[in-house]
Amino acid sequence: MLTKRVKSRVISEHRAHEKDTGSASVQVGVLSRQIDDLAAHLKKHAKDNHSRRGLLKMVSHRRKLLVYLKRRQPAMYEQTIKKLGLKK
């Protein structure tokens, strides 16, 4: 679970302008942070299948957002991928 402070820091890193809090690139950044945290949790608790299902849903949602971003704003897609260190 992301704290309010961590989430606001992630949003400020990925936003396009001052009031941008919900664009696709911001959502991808927040989801990536949540995915990293949950992956670390699952390394300790390998049998936690409920959390694993949530992780898979988040990965799927992030992938759909990246497909949308690639189609609509290719430059922003490349920038987001590079910032987060994700594979294409």
N, CA, C and O atoms as a CHARMM CRD file, in Angstrom:
* protein
*
  352
    1    1 MET  N      0.84100  -1.17800   0.00000 PROA 1      0.00000
    2    1 MET  CA     0.00000   0.00000   0.00000 PROA 1      0.00000
    3    1 MET  C      0.88400   1.23800   0.00000 PROA 1      0.00000
    4    1 MET  O      1.79700   1.36400   0.81600 PROA 1      0.00000
    5    2 LEU  N      0.60500   2.14100  -0.91700 PROA 2      0.00000
    6    2 LEU  CA     1.38300   3.36900  -1.00100 PROA 2      0.00000
    7    2 LEU  C      0.89700   4.39100   0.01600 PROA 2      0.00000
    8    2 LEU  O     -0.30500   4.56600   0.21500 PROA 2      0.00000
    9    3 THR  N      1.83600   5.05400   0.64600 PROA 3      0.00000
   10    3 THR  CA     1.45300   6.14200   1.53700 PROA 3      0.00000
   11    3 THR  C      1.14900   7.37700   0.69300 PROA 3      0.00000
   12    3 THR  O      1.51000   7.45100  -0.48100 PROA 3      0.00000
   13    4 LYS  N      0.48900   8.32600   1.30400 PROA 4      0.00000
   14    4 LYS  CA     0.10300   9.54100   0.59800 PROA 4      0.00000
   15    4 LYS  C      1.34300  10.29600   0.10200 PROA 4      0.00000
   16    4 LYS  O      1.34000  10.85200  -0.99600 PROA 4      0.00000
   17    5 ARG  N      2.37900  10.30700   0.90700 PROA 5      0.00000
   18    5 ARG  CA     3.60200  11.02300   0.55800 PROA 5      0.00000
   19    5 ARG  C      4.30300  10.37400  -0.64100 PROA 5      0.00000
   20    5 ARG  O      4.74900  11.07100  -1.55100 PROA 5      0.00000
   21    6 VAL  N      4.39800   9.05900  -0.64000 PROA 6      0.00000
   22    6 VAL  CA     5.05600   8.34500  -1.73700 PROA 6      0.00000
   23    6 VAL  C      4.25500   8.51600  -3.02600 PROA 6      0.00000
   24    6 VAL  O      4.82500   8.74100  -4.09400 PROA 6      0.00000
   25    7 LYS  N      2.94200   8.40800  -2.91900 PROA 7      0.00000
   26    7 LYS  CA     2.09600   8.54500  -4.09700 PROA 7      0.00000
   27    7 LYS  C      2.20200   9.94300  -4.69100 PROA 7      0.00000
   28    7 LYS  O      2.26600  10.08700  -5.91200 PROA 7      0.00000
   29    8 SER  N      2.22100  10.96600  -3.85900 PROA 8      0.00000
   30    8 SER  CA     2.33200  12.33000  -4.38000 PROA 8      0.00000
   31    8 SER  C      3.70000  12.55800  -5.02300 PROA 8      0.00000
   32    8 SER  O      3.80000  13.30600  -5.99500 PROA 8      0.00000
   33    9 ARG  N      4.75100  11.93000  -4.50200 PROA 9      0.00000
   34    9 ARG  CA     6.07300  12.04400  -5.11200 PROA 9      0.00000
   35    9 ARG  C      6.09700  11.37700  -6.48500 PROA 9      0.00000
   36    9 ARG  O      6.67800  11.91800  -7.42600 PROA 9      0.00000
   37   10 VAL  N      5.47200  10.21100  -6.60400 PROA 10     0.00000
   38   10 VAL  CA     5.41000   9.51000  -7.88900 PROA 10     0.00000
   39   10 VAL  C      4.60600  10.32900  -8.89700 PROA 10     0.00000
   40   10 VAL  O      4.98200  10.42300 -10.06600 PROA 10     0.00000
   41   11 ILE  N      3.51100  10.91700  -8.44900 PROA 11     0.00000
   42   11 ILE  CA     2.68900  11.74400  -9.33600 PROA 11     0.00000
   43   11 ILE  C      3.48500  12.94500  -9.82300 PROA 11     0.00000
   44   11 ILE  O      3.43200  13.28600 -11.00400 PROA 11     0.00000
   45   12 SER  N      4.22000  13.58800  -8.92900 PROA 12     0.00000
   46   12 SER  CA     4.99300  14.76700  -9.33200 PROA 12     0.00000
   47   12 SER  C      6.10900  14.41000 -10.31500 PROA 12     0.00000
   48   12 SER  O      6.49300  15.24600 -11.13400 PROA 12     0.00000
   49   13 GLU  N      6.62900  13.20000 -10.24900 PROA 13     0.00000
   50   13 GLU  CA     7.67200  12.77300 -11.18100 PROA 13     0.00000
   51   13 GLU  C      7.13600  12.53600 -12.58000 PROA 13     0.00000
   52   13 GLU  O      7.85800  12.73600 -13.55700 PROA 13     0.00000
   53   14 HSD  N      5.87800  12.11100 -12.69800 PROA 14     0.00000
   54   14 HSD  CA     5.35600  11.67400 -13.98900 PROA 14     0.00000
   55   14 HSD  C      4.33700  12.61600 -14.61100 PROA 14     0.00000
   56   14 HSD  O      3.86600  12.35200 -15.71700 PROA 14     0.00000
   57   15 ARG  N      3.98800  13.68500 -13.95200 PROA 15     0.00000
   58   15 ARG  CA     2.94900  14.55300 -14.49100 PROA 15     0.00000
   59   15 ARG  C      3.47300  15.41100 -15.63700 PROA 15     0.00000
   60   15 ARG  O      4.66000  15.72700 -15.71500 PROA 15     0.00000
   61   16 ALA  N      2.55100  15.77400 -16.52100 PROA 16     0.00000
   62   16 ALA  CA     2.89700  16.56700 -17.69300 PROA 16     0.00000
   63   16 ALA  C      2.83500  18.06400 -17.38800 PROA 16     0.00000
   64   16 ALA  O      3.58900  18.84000 -17.97500 PROA 16     0.00000
   65   17 HSD  N      1.95700  18.47900 -16.48800 PROA 17     0.00000
   66   17 HSD  CA     1.83000  19.88600 -16.10800 PROA 17     0.00000
   67   17 HSD  C      1.44700  19.97200 -14.63800 PROA 17     0.00000
   68   17 HSD  O      1.29700  18.94500 -13.97500 PROA 17     0.00000
   69   18 GLU  N      1.29000  21.16900 -14.13100 PROA 18     0.00000
   70   18 GLU  CA     1.08000  21.42200 -12.69700 PROA 18     0.00000
   71   18 GLU  C     -0.09500  20.65600 -12.09700 PROA 18     0.00000
   72   18 GLU  O      0.02800  20.10300 -11.00400 PROA 18     0.00000
   73   19 LYS  N     -1.22700  20.61200 -12.78700 PROA 19     0.00000
   74   19 LYS  CA    -2.43700  20.01100 -12.22100 PROA 19     0.00000
   75   19 LYS  C     -2.72000  18.59600 -12.72700 PROA 19     0.00000
   76   19 LYS  O     -3.81700  18.07500 -12.52600 PROA 19     0.00000
   77   20 ASP  N     -1.75700  17.98400 -13.36800 PROA 20     0.00000
   78   20 ASP  CA    -1.93900  16.64400 -13.92900 PROA 20     0.00000
   79   20 ASP  C     -1.80500  15.59200 -12.83600 PROA 20     0.00000
   80   20 ASP  O     -0.71800  15.37700 -12.30000 PROA 20     0.00000
   81   21 THR  N     -2.91800  14.94000 -12.51000 PROA 21     0.00000
   82   21 THR  CA    -2.87500  13.89000 -11.49400 PROA 21     0.00000
   83   21 THR  C     -3.44200  12.56600 -11.99300 PROA 21     0.00000
   84   21 THR  O     -3.36700  11.56500 -11.28100 PROA 21     0.00000
   85   22 GLY  N     -4.00200  12.53600 -13.18500 PROA 22     0.00000
   86   22 GLY  CA    -4.65700  11.31400 -13.62600 PROA 22     0.00000
   87   22 GLY  C     -4.38500  10.90700 -15.04900 PROA 22     0.00000
   88   22 GLY  O     -5.09400  10.05100 -15.57900 PROA 22     0.00000
   89   23 SER  N     -3.38700  11.48400 -15.69500 PROA 23     0.00000
   90   23 SER  CA    -3.09300  11.10100 -17.07200 PROA 23     0.00000
   91   23 SER  C     -2.56200   9.66400 -17.09900 PROA 23     0.00000
   92   23 SER  O     -2.21600   9.09700 -16.06200 PROA 23     0.00000
   93   24 ALA  N     -2.50700   9.09900 -18.28200 PROA 24     0.00000
   94   24 ALA  CA    -2.08300   7.70700 -18.41800 PROA 24     0.00000
   95   24 ALA  C     -0.66200   7.50500 -17.90300 PROA 24     0.00000
   96   24 ALA  O     -0.37700   6.48900 -17.27000 PROA 24     0.00000
   97   25 SER  N      0.23000   8.45100 -18.16100 PROA 25     0.00000
   98   25 SER  CA     1.61000   8.28200 -17.70600 PROA 25     0.00000
   99   25 SER  C      1.70000   8.32500 -16.17600 PROA 25     0.00000
  100   25 SER  O      2.50500   7.60800 -15.58300 PROA 25     0.00000
  101   26 VAL  N      0.88700   9.15100 -15.54600 PROA 26     0.00000
  102   26 VAL  CA     0.86100   9.20400 -14.07900 PROA 26     0.00000
  103   26 VAL  C      0.31100   7.89900 -13.52300 PROA 26     0.00000
  104   26 VAL  O      0.84600   7.35800 -12.55500 PROA 26     0.00000
  105   27 GLN  N     -0.75400   7.39200 -14.13000 PROA 27     0.00000
  106   27 GLN  CA    -1.34200   6.13400 -13.67000 PROA 27     0.00000
  107   27 GLN  C     -0.35300   4.98700 -13.82000 PROA 27     0.00000
  108   27 GLN  O     -0.27100   4.12000 -12.95000 PROA 27     0.00000
  109   28 VAL  N      0.39800   4.97600 -14.91700 PROA 28     0.00000
  110   28 VAL  CA     1.39900   3.93000 -15.13000 PROA 28     0.00000
  111   28 VAL  C      2.48200   4.02200 -14.06000 PROA 28     0.00000
  112   28 VAL  O      2.93400   2.99700 -13.55000 PROA 28     0.00000
  113   29 GLY  N      2.89900   5.23100 -13.71600 PROA 29     0.00000
  114   29 GLY  CA     3.91200   5.40900 -12.68400 PROA 29     0.00000
  115   29 GLY  C      3.44700   4.90800 -11.33000 PROA 29     0.00000
  116   29 GLY  O      4.19100   4.22000 -10.63100 PROA 29     0.00000
  117   30 VAL  N      2.21900   5.24900 -10.95400 PROA 30     0.00000
  118   30 VAL  CA     1.67600   4.81100  -9.66500 PROA 30     0.00000
  119   30 VAL  C      1.51200   3.29200  -9.65000 PROA 30     0.00000
  120   30 VAL  O      1.85500   2.63900  -8.66400 PROA 30     0.00000
  121   31 LEU  N      0.98900   2.73300 -10.73500 PROA 31     0.00000
  122   31 LEU  CA     0.83100   1.27600 -10.80200 PROA 31     0.00000
  123   31 LEU  C      2.17600   0.56800 -10.73100 PROA 31     0.00000
  124   31 LEU  O      2.29500  -0.47300 -10.08500 PROA 31     0.00000
  125   32 SER  N      3.18200   1.11800 -11.38100 PROA 32     0.00000
  126   32 SER  CA     4.50600   0.49300 -11.35600 PROA 32     0.00000
  127   32 SER  C      5.05200   0.45300  -9.94300 PROA 32     0.00000
  128   32 SER  O      5.65400  -0.54000  -9.53200 PROA 32     0.00000
  129   33 ARG  N      4.84700   1.51700  -9.20500 PROA 33     0.00000
  130   33 ARG  CA     5.32100   1.55100  -7.80700 PROA 33     0.00000
  131   33 ARG  C      4.57000   0.51500  -6.96400 PROA 33     0.00000
  132   33 ARG  O      5.17500  -0.18100  -6.14900 PROA 33     0.00000
  133   34 GLN  N      3.25400   0.41700  -7.16300 PROA 34     0.00000
  134   34 GLN  CA     2.47000  -0.56600  -6.42500 PROA 34     0.00000
  135   34 GLN  C      2.88600  -1.98800  -6.79800 PROA 34     0.00000
  136   34 GLN  O      2.95000  -2.86700  -5.93800 PROA 34     0.00000
  137   35 ILE  N      3.16400  -2.20700  -8.06700 PROA 35     0.00000
  138   35 ILE  CA     3.57800  -3.53300  -8.53800 PROA 35     0.00000
  139   35 ILE  C      4.91300  -3.91900  -7.90000 PROA 35     0.00000
  140   35 ILE  O      5.09600  -5.06000  -7.47700 PROA 35     0.00000
  141   36 ASP  N      5.83800  -2.96700  -7.83100 PROA 36     0.00000
  142   36 ASP  CA     7.13300  -3.25300  -7.20100 PROA 36     0.00000
  143   36 ASP  C      6.97000  -3.61600  -5.73000 PROA 36     0.00000
  144   36 ASP  O      7.59900  -4.55600  -5.24400 PROA 36     0.00000
  145   37 ASP  N      6.12400  -2.86800  -5.02400 PROA 37     0.00000
  146   37 ASP  CA     5.89500  -3.14700  -3.60600 PROA 37     0.00000
  147   37 ASP  C      5.25400  -4.51500  -3.40300 PROA 37     0.00000
  148   37 ASP  O      5.64500  -5.26500  -2.50800 PROA 37     0.00000
  149   38 LEU  N      4.27300  -4.83300  -4.23300 PROA 38     0.00000
  150   38 LEU  CA     3.57700  -6.10800  -4.09300 PROA 38     0.00000
  151   38 LEU  C      4.47200  -7.28200  -4.49300 PROA 38     0.00000
  152   38 LEU  O      4.37000  -8.36500  -3.91600 PROA 38     0.00000
  153   39 ALA  N      5.34000  -7.07200  -5.47100 PROA 39     0.00000
  154   39 ALA  CA     6.28000  -8.13000  -5.85600 PROA 39     0.00000
  155   39 ALA  C      7.24000  -8.43400  -4.71000 PROA 39     0.00000
  156   39 ALA  O      7.58000  -9.59200  -4.46900 PROA 39     0.00000
  157   40 ALA  N      7.67200  -7.39700  -4.01100 PROA 40     0.00000
  158   40 ALA  CA     8.54500  -7.60200  -2.85300 PROA 40     0.00000
  159   40 ALA  C      7.80600  -8.36800  -1.75700 PROA 40     0.00000
  160   40 ALA  O      8.38700  -9.23300  -1.10200 PROA 40     0.00000
  161   41 HSD  N      6.53700  -8.05500  -1.55900 PROA 41     0.00000
  162   41 HSD  CA     5.72000  -8.76900  -0.56800 PROA 41     0.00000
  163   41 HSD  C      5.60700 -10.24600  -0.94000 PROA 41     0.00000
  164   41 HSD  O      5.70200 -11.12000  -0.07900 PROA 41     0.00000
  165   42 LEU  N      5.40300 -10.51600  -2.22600 PROA 42     0.00000
  166   42 LEU  CA     5.20800 -11.90300  -2.65300 PROA 42     0.00000
  167   42 LEU  C      6.49500 -12.72500  -2.59400 PROA 42     0.00000
  168   42 LEU  O      6.44500 -13.95400  -2.54900 PROA 42     0.00000
  169   43 LYS  N      7.63800 -12.05800  -2.59300 PROA 43     0.00000
  170   43 LYS  CA     8.88500 -12.80300  -2.42900 PROA 43     0.00000
  171   43 LYS  C      8.98900 -13.35700  -1.01200 PROA 43     0.00000
  172   43 LYS  O      9.54000 -14.43700  -0.80200 PROA 43     0.00000
  173   44 LYS  N      8.45800 -12.61400  -0.04000 PROA 44     0.00000
  174   44 LYS  CA     8.46500 -13.08600   1.34200 PROA 44     0.00000
  175   44 LYS  C      7.34300 -14.08200   1.60500 PROA 44     0.00000
  176   44 LYS  O      7.52200 -15.05500   2.33800 PROA 44     0.00000
  177   45 HSD  N      6.18200 -13.82900   1.00000 PROA 45     0.00000
  178   45 HSD  CA     4.98200 -14.62800   1.24800 PROA 45     0.00000
  179   45 HSD  C      4.54700 -15.30200  -0.05900 PROA 45     0.00000
  180   45 HSD  O      3.60900 -14.86000  -0.72200 PROA 45     0.00000
  181   46 ALA  N      5.24300 -16.36700  -0.40300 PROA 46     0.00000
  182   46 ALA  CA     5.04700 -17.00100  -1.70300 PROA 46     0.00000
  183   46 ALA  C      3.66400 -17.63300  -1.87700 PROA 46     0.00000
  184   46 ALA  O      3.19600 -17.78700  -3.00600 PROA 46     0.00000
  185   47 LYS  N      3.00600 -18.00000  -0.77800 PROA 47     0.00000
  186   47 LYS  CA     1.71500 -18.68400  -0.88100 PROA 47     0.00000
  187   47 LYS  C      0.52200 -17.74400  -0.79600 PROA 47     0.00000
  188   47 LYS  O     -0.61400 -18.20700  -0.68500 PROA 47     0.00000
  189   48 ASP  N      0.74700 -16.45900  -0.84300 PROA 48     0.00000
  190   48 ASP  CA    -0.32000 -15.46700  -0.75200 PROA 48     0.00000
  191   48 ASP  C     -0.96500 -15.29300  -2.13200 PROA 48     0.00000
  192   48 ASP  O     -0.62400 -14.38200  -2.88700 PROA 48     0.00000
  193   49 ASN  N     -1.89600 -16.18300  -2.43200 PROA 49     0.00000
  194   49 ASN  CA    -2.49500 -16.19100  -3.76100 PROA 49     0.00000
  195   49 ASN  C     -3.47100 -15.04500  -3.98400 PROA 49     0.00000
  196   49 ASN  O     -3.67400 -14.63700  -5.12800 PROA 49     0.00000
  197   50 HSD  N     -4.07200 -14.52000  -2.94600 PROA 50     0.00000
  198   50 HSD  CA    -4.98200 -13.38900  -3.10200 PROA 50     0.00000
  199   50 HSD  C     -4.21300 -12.14500  -3.57200 PROA 50     0.00000
  200   50 HSD  O     -4.67400 -11.41300  -4.44700 PROA 50     0.00000
  201   51 SER  N     -3.06500 -11.92600  -2.99100 PROA 51     0.00000
  202   51 SER  CA    -2.23800 -10.79400  -3.40800 PROA 51     0.00000
  203   51 SER  C     -1.67200 -11.02000  -4.80200 PROA 51     0.00000
  204   51 SER  O     -1.51600 -10.06900  -5.56800 PROA 51     0.00000
  205   52 ARG  N     -1.36500 -12.25700  -5.13800 PROA 52     0.00000
  206   52 ARG  CA    -0.85000 -12.57000  -6.47400 PROA 52     0.00000
  207   52 ARG  C     -1.88800 -12.23500  -7.54200 PROA 52     0.00000
  208   52 ARG  O     -1.54100 -11.73700  -8.61300 PROA 52     0.00000
  209   53 ARG  N     -3.15100 -12.50500  -7.25500 PROA 53     0.00000
  210   53 ARG  CA    -4.21700 -12.18700  -8.20000 PROA 53     0.00000
  211   53 ARG  C     -4.31300 -10.67800  -8.39200 PROA 53     0.00000
  212   53 ARG  O     -4.49200 -10.20400  -9.51500 PROA 53     0.00000
  213   54 GLY  N     -4.19700  -9.92200  -7.30300 PROA 54     0.00000
  214   54 GLY  CA    -4.20400  -8.47100  -7.39200 PROA 54     0.00000
  215   54 GLY  C     -3.03300  -7.95000  -8.20100 PROA 54     0.00000
  216   54 GLY  O     -3.17200  -6.99800  -8.97000 PROA 54     0.00000
  217   55 LEU  N     -1.87100  -8.58000  -8.02400 PROA 55     0.00000
  218   55 LEU  CA    -0.69000  -8.19700  -8.78800 PROA 55     0.00000
  219   55 LEU  C     -0.91500  -8.40800 -10.28200 PROA 55     0.00000
  220   55 LEU  O     -0.58100  -7.54600 -11.09400 PROA 55     0.00000
  221   56 LEU  N     -1.47500  -9.54000 -10.63300 PROA 56     0.00000
  222   56 LEU  CA    -1.72600  -9.83000 -12.04400 PROA 56     0.00000
  223   56 LEU  C     -2.72800  -8.83900 -12.65000 PROA 56     0.00000
  224   56 LEU  O     -2.58900  -8.44800 -13.80900 PROA 56     0.00000
  225   57 LYS  N     -3.73300  -8.43300 -11.87000 PROA 57     0.00000
  226   57 LYS  CA    -4.68900  -7.44700 -12.34900 PROA 57     0.00000
  227   57 LYS  C     -4.01700  -6.09300 -12.57400 PROA 57     0.00000
  228   57 LYS  O     -4.30600  -5.40300 -13.55100 PROA 57     0.00000
  229   58 MET  N     -3.12000  -5.72300 -11.66200 PROA 58     0.00000
  230   58 MET  CA    -2.40900  -4.44600 -11.80600 PROA 58     0.00000
  231   58 MET  C     -1.48800  -4.45800 -13.02500 PROA 58     0.00000
  232   58 MET  O     -1.41000  -3.47000 -13.75400 PROA 58     0.00000
  233   59 VAL  N     -0.79400  -5.57000 -13.24500 PROA 59     0.00000
  234   59 VAL  CA     0.09600  -5.67900 -14.40600 PROA 59     0.00000
  235   59 VAL  C     -0.71500  -5.58000 -15.68600 PROA 59     0.00000
  236   59 VAL  O     -0.29100  -4.92400 -16.63800 PROA 59     0.00000
  237   60 SER  N     -1.86900  -6.21900 -15.72200 PROA 60     0.00000
  238   60 SER  CA    -2.73800  -6.16300 -16.89100 PROA 60     0.00000
  239   60 SER  C     -3.24300  -4.74600 -17.14200 PROA 60     0.00000
  240   60 SER  O     -3.27800  -4.28500 -18.28300 PROA 60     0.00000
  241   61 HSD  N     -3.62900  -4.06900 -16.08600 PROA 61     0.00000
  242   61 HSD  CA    -4.12800  -2.69300 -16.21400 PROA 61     0.00000
  243   61 HSD  C     -3.01800  -1.75900 -16.70500 PROA 61     0.00000
  244   61 HSD  O     -3.25800  -0.89700 -17.55000 PROA 61     0.00000
  245   62 ARG  N     -1.80300  -1.93400 -16.17300 PROA 62     0.00000
  246   62 ARG  CA    -0.67200  -1.11200 -16.61800 PROA 62     0.00000
  247   62 ARG  C     -0.37800  -1.35700 -18.08800 PROA 62     0.00000
  248   62 ARG  O     -0.07700  -0.42300 -18.83100 PROA 62     0.00000
  249   63 ARG  N     -0.46700  -2.60900 -18.50600 PROA 63     0.00000
  250   63 ARG  CA    -0.20700  -2.94800 -19.91600 PROA 63     0.00000
  251   63 ARG  C     -1.23100  -2.28200 -20.82700 PROA 63     0.00000
  252   63 ARG  O     -0.87200  -1.75700 -21.88100 PROA 63     0.00000
  253   64 LYS  N     -2.50500  -2.29700 -20.43100 PROA 64     0.00000
  254   64 LYS  CA    -3.54500  -1.65100 -21.22800 PROA 64     0.00000
  255   64 LYS  C     -3.31600  -0.14600 -21.31600 PROA 64     0.00000
  256   64 LYS  O     -3.50600   0.45000 -22.37600 PROA 64     0.00000
  257   65 LEU  N     -2.91000   0.46700 -20.21400 PROA 65     0.00000
  258   65 LEU  CA    -2.62200   1.90100 -20.22200 PROA 65     0.00000
  259   65 LEU  C     -1.43000   2.21400 -21.13400 PROA 65     0.00000
  260   65 LEU  O     -1.42900   3.23300 -21.82400 PROA 65     0.00000
  261   66 LEU  N     -0.42200   1.34700 -21.13700 PROA 66     0.00000
  262   66 LEU  CA     0.73200   1.56700 -22.00100 PROA 66     0.00000
  263   66 LEU  C      0.36700   1.41700 -23.47600 PROA 66     0.00000
  264   66 LEU  O      0.89000   2.15000 -24.31600 PROA 66     0.00000
  265   67 VAL  N     -0.51500   0.48800 -23.80000 PROA 67     0.00000
  266   67 VAL  CA    -0.97700   0.33700 -25.18400 PROA 67     0.00000
  267   67 VAL  C     -1.72100   1.59000 -25.61800 PROA 67     0.00000
  268   67 VAL  O     -1.52800   2.07600 -26.73200 PROA 67     0.00000
  269   68 TYR  N     -2.57300   2.11400 -24.73900 PROA 68     0.00000
  270   68 TYR  CA    -3.30600   3.34900 -25.02000 PROA 68     0.00000
  271   68 TYR  C     -2.33500   4.50800 -25.22500 PROA 68     0.00000
  272   68 TYR  O     -2.48200   5.28600 -26.16700 PROA 68     0.00000
  273   69 LEU  N     -1.35600   4.62000 -24.35100 PROA 69     0.00000
  274   69 LEU  CA    -0.39100   5.70400 -24.42500 PROA 69     0.00000
  275   69 LEU  C      0.44700   5.61400 -25.69500 PROA 69     0.00000
  276   69 LEU  O      0.74800   6.63400 -26.31600 PROA 69     0.00000
  277   70 LYS  N      0.82100   4.41000 -26.07900 PROA 70     0.00000
  278   70 LYS  CA     1.60700   4.21100 -27.29900 PROA 70     0.00000
  279   70 LYS  C      0.81500   4.61900 -28.53600 PROA 70     0.00000
  280   70 LYS  O      1.37000   5.17700 -29.48300 PROA 70     0.00000
  281   71 ARG  N     -0.47200   4.34000 -28.52000 PROA 71     0.00000
  282   71 ARG  CA    -1.32100   4.67000 -29.66200 PROA 71     0.00000
  283   71 ARG  C     -1.60400   6.16900 -29.73700 PROA 71     0.00000
  284   71 ARG  O     -1.58900   6.74800 -30.82300 PROA 71     0.00000
  285   72 ARG  N     -1.86300   6.80100 -28.59000 PROA 72     0.00000
  286   72 ARG  CA    -2.27800   8.20600 -28.56400 PROA 72     0.00000
  287   72 ARG  C     -1.12500   9.20000 -28.52200 PROA 72     0.00000
  288   72 ARG  O     -1.15200  10.21600 -29.21700 PROA 72     0.00000
  289   73 GLN  N     -0.10500   8.90800 -27.70100 PROA 73     0.00000
  290   73 GLN  CA     1.00900   9.83900 -27.51300 PROA 73     0.00000
  291   73 GLN  C      2.33000   9.06400 -27.52100 PROA 73     0.00000
  292   73 GLN  O      2.87400   8.75800 -26.46000 PROA 73     0.00000
  293   74 PRO  N      2.84700   8.74800 -28.70800 PROA 74     0.00000
  294   74 PRO  CA     4.06800   7.93500 -28.78300 PROA 74     0.00000
  295   74 PRO  C      5.26900   8.55600 -28.06200 PROA 74     0.00000
  296   74 PRO  O      6.07100   7.83100 -27.47400 PROA 74     0.00000
  297   75 ALA  N      5.40400   9.88200 -28.09600 PROA 75     0.00000
  298   75 ALA  CA     6.54200  10.52600 -27.43300 PROA 75     0.00000
  299   75 ALA  C      6.44700  10.36100 -25.91400 PROA 75     0.00000
  300   75 ALA  O      7.44600  10.07500 -25.25400 PROA 75     0.00000
  301   76 MET  N      5.25700  10.53900 -25.36900 PROA 76     0.00000
  302   76 MET  CA     5.04500  10.37700 -23.92500 PROA 76     0.00000
  303   76 MET  C      5.25000   8.91900 -23.52700 PROA 76     0.00000
  304   76 MET  O      5.76200   8.63500 -22.44400 PROA 76     0.00000
  305   77 TYR  N      4.85300   7.99900 -24.39700 PROA 77     0.00000
  306   77 TYR  CA     5.05900   6.56600 -24.15000 PROA 77     0.00000
  307   77 TYR  C      6.55000   6.26500 -24.00500 PROA 77     0.00000
  308   77 TYR  O      6.96900   5.60900 -23.05100 PROA 77     0.00000
  309   78 GLU  N      7.34600   6.74800 -24.95700 PROA 78     0.00000
  310   78 GLU  CA     8.79200   6.50300 -24.91000 PROA 78     0.00000
  311   78 GLU  C      9.40700   7.10000 -23.65100 PROA 78     0.00000
  312   78 GLU  O     10.25600   6.48000 -23.01100 PROA 78     0.00000
  313   79 GLN  N      8.97500   8.29900 -23.30400 PROA 79     0.00000
  314   79 GLN  CA     9.49800   8.95900 -22.11300 PROA 79     0.00000
  315   79 GLN  C      9.13900   8.18200 -20.84500 PROA 79     0.00000
  316   79 GLN  O      9.97300   8.02800 -19.95300 PROA 79     0.00000
  317   80 THR  N      7.91300   7.69800 -20.76500 PROA 80     0.00000
  318   80 THR  CA     7.45400   6.95700 -19.59100 PROA 80     0.00000
  319   80 THR  C      8.20400   5.62400 -19.47400 PROA 80     0.00000
  320   80 THR  O      8.61900   5.23800 -18.38100 PROA 80     0.00000
  321   81 ILE  N      8.37300   4.93800 -20.57700 PROA 81     0.00000
  322   81 ILE  CA     9.08100   3.66000 -20.58400 PROA 81     0.00000
  323   81 ILE  C     10.52200   3.84700 -20.11400 PROA 81     0.00000
  324   81 ILE  O     11.04700   3.05300 -19.33300 PROA 81     0.00000
  325   82 LYS  N     11.13700   4.90100 -20.60200 PROA 82     0.00000
  326   82 LYS  CA    12.53500   5.16400 -20.23600 PROA 82     0.00000
  327   82 LYS  C     12.66300   5.51800 -18.75100 PROA 82     0.00000
  328   82 LYS  O     13.58400   5.05900 -18.07600 PROA 82     0.00000
  329   83 LYS  N     11.73100   6.33900 -18.24400 PROA 83     0.00000
  330   83 LYS  CA    11.75600   6.75000 -16.83600 PROA 83     0.00000
  331   83 LYS  C     11.60800   5.55800 -15.90300 PROA 83     0.00000
  332   83 LYS  O     12.29900   5.45600 -14.89000 PROA 83     0.00000
  333   84 LEU  N     10.69500   4.65800 -16.26100 PROA 84     0.00000
  334   84 LEU  CA    10.39100   3.52900 -15.37800 PROA 84     0.00000
  335   84 LEU  C     11.29400   2.31800 -15.60500 PROA 84     0.00000
  336   84 LEU  O     11.33500   1.40600 -14.77900 PROA 84     0.00000
  337   85 GLY  N     12.01700   2.31200 -16.72800 PROA 85     0.00000
  338   85 GLY  CA    12.89400   1.18100 -17.01300 PROA 85     0.00000
  339   85 GLY  C     12.12700  -0.07500 -17.39700 PROA 85     0.00000
  340   85 GLY  O     12.54600  -1.18600 -17.07200 PROA 85     0.00000
  341   86 LEU  N     11.00100   0.09700 -18.08900 PROA 86     0.00000
  342   86 LEU  CA    10.18800  -1.04000 -18.51200 PROA 86     0.00000
  343   86 LEU  C     10.61400  -1.51400 -19.89800 PROA 86     0.00000
  344   86 LEU  O     11.21900  -0.76600 -20.66600 PROA 86     0.00000
  345   87 LYS  N     10.28900  -2.76500 -20.20600 PROA 87     0.00000
  346   87 LYS  CA    10.54300  -3.29300 -21.53800 PROA 87     0.00000
  347   87 LYS  C      9.45100  -2.82200 -22.47500 PROA 87     0.00000
  348   87 LYS  O      8.33800  -2.52600 -22.04000 PROA 87     0.00000
  349   88 LYS  N      9.76200  -2.75200 -23.74900 PROA 88     0.00000
  350   88 LYS  CA     8.76400  -2.33400 -24.73300 PROA 88     0.00000
  351   88 LYS  C      7.84500  -3.45800 -25.08600 PROA 88     0.00000
  352   88 LYS  O      6.94200  -3.28300 -25.90400 PROA 88     0.00000
